Amino acid sequence: MGTKVIKSIIFSKIFLISIICFSQTTDDKLKYLKKYSYCHCIYINNVKFDIKYLNDKFQISDKSKNEFIDLGKITELNNQEIRSFTEKMTENFFSIESPYYSESGSSNLITSMCLEFYESKELDNFIRKMLKIKTKKKNNIR
């Protein structure tokens, strides 16, 4: 009877560890998809704002999106879905003028607006739905 108890304890520990590992994997994937979306938002809006952005050495050598795809193990399907959603939600960020002075004459808020999108519930909910992850709800503790 003692061996049955030990086996059930070992099984329970293995089961809990596998649940924790799965949770970390989905949280990581969520994190990398959000970061990928942020990079894509910056890219698409800067290209619309200034066509020279494509020729910029910084942009050509920046491979952040590739890193997020690799680290997040983002599939081609997820890649296409997140790109389409990001483009739909952020396609006009480049056109919103900044109230701040710029010596070049034109200025924008692309980075800050993309950061707000990165932190948005809309992006989080879209990715959770895409990955079939339940949305976390905050408990109101009084």
Secondary structure, 3 states (H helix, E strand, C coil): CHHHHHHHHHHHHHHHHHHHHHHHHHHHHHHHHHHHHHHHHHHHHHHHHCHHHHHCHHHHHCCHHHHHHHHCCCCHHHHHHHHHHHHHHHCCHHHCECCCCCCCCCCECHHHHHHHHHCCHHHHHHHHHHHCCCCCCCCCCC
